[in-house]
Amino acid sequence: MHRPTFLPRLVVFVLCAALLAGCQTLGGASLVASSATAPLTPEAASSIAGDMVGRFAEQVGPGTTTIQLEPDGTIFGEALESSLRDWGYAVATDQVTEGTNTVPLAYVVDAFEGSILVRLSTHAFDLTRMYQMGGEGATPISPLSIMQRKAREPS
């Protein structure tokens, strides 16, 4: 007896398409919402923001770029904005900016296995690093991870 193979193939195709669609993070027009859920001291937030902005500056030089940042009101968001300005970036937080010299930036700061996991995201790349809290702030405990994305095609 011959069983039709069309339906099982269709189910497999739909499942594969759904899984691949889930991998398309940050591929749309907007970034993830910034959030910092890990408990940080002001010193830790400042030292993490300073380190991450230094690594960010290696990818996107300061002085010619406006950073579009939507902070979440946490101590890390404030420290990141301050560090970006200290590095020479113009930072727009509550106004819409458009143009080729604008880089939308989002962050995620989470506790992970007793450490702090930090990610800065743009449309072109993600920077990720782990930190350990200490008395003087926070210290990097992992190498910097840089994930480059394929440049988006203009619409």
C-alpha positions as CSV (number, residue, x, y, z in Angstrom):
1,M,0.0,0.0,0.0
2,H,1.4,3.4,-1.0
3,R,1.3,6.1,1.6
4,P,1.4,9.8,0.6
5,T,4.6,11.5,1.6
6,F,3.5,15.0,0.9
7,L,2.0,15.7,4.4
8,P,5.1,14.6,6.4
9,R,7.4,16.6,4.2
10,L,5.2,19.6,4.5
11,V,5.2,19.3,8.3
12,V,9.0,19.0,8.4
13,F,9.3,22.0,6.1
14,V,7.1,24.2,8.3
15,L,8.9,23.2,11.4
16,C,12.3,23.9,9.8
17,A,11.0,27.3,8.6
18,A,9.7,28.2,12.0
19,L,13.1,27.3,13.7
20,L,15.0,29.3,11.2
21,A,12.7,32.3,11.6
22,G,13.4,32.1,15.4
23,C,17.1,32.6,14.5
24,Q,16.6,35.9,12.8
25,T,17.1,38.0,15.9
26,L,17.8,41.7,15.3
27,G,17.3,41.2,11.6
28,G,14.3,43.5,11.5
29,A,14.0,47.3,11.7
30,S,14.5,47.5,15.5
31,L,16.7,46.1,18.2
32,V,15.7,44.3,21.3
33,A,14.5,46.5,24.1
34,S,17.4,47.4,26.4
35,S,17.3,45.8,29.9
36,A,19.5,45.4,32.9
37,T,18.1,42.8,35.3
38,A,21.3,41.9,37.1
39,P,21.8,43.8,40.4
40,L,24.8,46.1,40.0
41,T,26.5,48.6,42.2
42,P,27.2,52.1,40.8
43,E,30.9,51.1,40.7
44,A,30.3,47.9,38.8
45,A,27.9,49.5,36.3
46,S,30.5,52.2,35.6
47,S,33.4,49.8,35.2
48,I,31.4,47.5,32.9
49,A,30.1,50.4,30.8
50,G,33.6,51.9,30.5
51,D,35.0,48.6,29.4
52,M,32.2,47.8,26.9
53,V,32.3,51.3,25.4
54,G,36.0,51.0,24.9
55,R,35.5,47.8,22.9
56,F,32.5,49.4,21.1
57,A,34.8,52.3,20.1
58,E,37.1,49.7,18.4
59,Q,34.2,48.8,16.1
60,V,32.5,52.3,15.7
61,G,34.9,55.2,16.1
62,P,33.7,58.1,18.2
63,G,33.4,61.7,16.9
64,T,31.5,61.0,13.7
65,T,28.6,58.9,15.0
66,T,25.4,59.6,17.0
67,I,24.3,56.7,19.2
68,Q,20.5,56.2,19.4
69,L,20.1,54.7,22.9
70,E,16.8,54.0,24.7
71,P,17.9,53.3,28.2
72,D,15.7,51.4,30.6
73,G,16.2,53.7,33.6
74,T,18.6,51.4,35.4
75,I,21.9,52.3,36.8
76,F,23.6,50.5,33.9
77,G,21.7,52.5,31.3
78,E,22.8,55.7,33.0
79,A,26.4,54.5,33.2
80,L,26.4,53.4,29.6
81,E,25.1,56.8,28.4
82,S,27.7,58.6,30.5
83,S,30.5,56.4,29.2
84,L,29.5,56.9,25.6
85,R,29.5,60.7,26.1
86,D,32.9,60.5,27.8
87,W,34.3,58.6,24.8
88,G,33.1,61.4,22.5
89,Y,29.9,60.0,21.1
90,A,26.8,62.2,20.6
91,V,24.0,60.3,22.4
92,A,20.3,60.7,21.5
93,T,17.9,59.1,24.0
94,D,14.5,60.6,23.6
95,Q,14.4,61.9,20.0
96,V,14.2,60.1,16.7
97,T,17.4,60.5,14.6
98,E,17.9,59.5,11.1
99,G,20.9,59.4,8.8
100,T,23.9,57.4,7.9
101,N,25.9,58.5,11.0
102,T,23.3,57.2,13.5
103,V,23.9,53.8,15.2
104,P,21.0,52.3,17.2
105,L,22.4,50.6,20.3
106,A,20.7,48.3,22.8
107,Y,22.0,46.4,25.8
108,V,21.2,43.4,27.9
109,V,22.7,42.9,31.4
110,D,21.8,39.6,33.1
111,A,23.1,37.5,36.0
112,F,24.4,34.2,34.7
113,E,25.9,31.4,36.8
114,G,27.2,33.8,39.5
115,S,28.6,36.3,37.0
116,I,27.2,39.2,34.9
117,L,26.6,38.7,31.2
118,V,26.6,41.9,29.2
119,R,25.7,42.4,25.5
120,L,25.8,45.5,23.4
121,S,23.9,45.2,20.1
122,T,23.7,47.2,16.9
123,H,22.3,46.2,13.5
124,A,25.9,45.3,12.4
125,F,27.3,43.5,15.4
126,D,26.9,42.2,19.0
127,L,29.6,42.6,21.7
128,T,29.3,40.1,24.6
129,R,31.4,39.7,27.7
130,M,31.2,38.2,31.2
131,Y,32.1,40.1,34.4
132,Q,32.7,39.2,38.0
133,M,31.5,41.5,40.7
134,G,34.1,42.8,43.1
135,G,34.7,45.4,45.8
136,E,36.0,47.9,43.3
137,G,33.5,47.3,40.6
138,A,33.5,44.5,38.1
139,T,36.3,42.7,36.3
140,P,36.1,41.0,32.9
141,I,36.4,37.2,33.2
142,S,35.9,36.2,29.6
143,P,37.3,37.3,26.3
144,L,35.2,39.7,24.3
145,S,32.9,38.0,21.8
146,I,32.1,39.8,18.6
147,M,29.4,38.6,16.4
148,Q,29.3,40.4,13.0
149,R,26.1,40.5,11.0
150,K,25.8,40.7,7.3
151,A,25.2,44.3,6.2
152,R,21.5,45.0,5.6
153,E,20.5,45.9,2.1
154,P,19.0,49.4,1.7
155,S,15.2,49.2,1.1
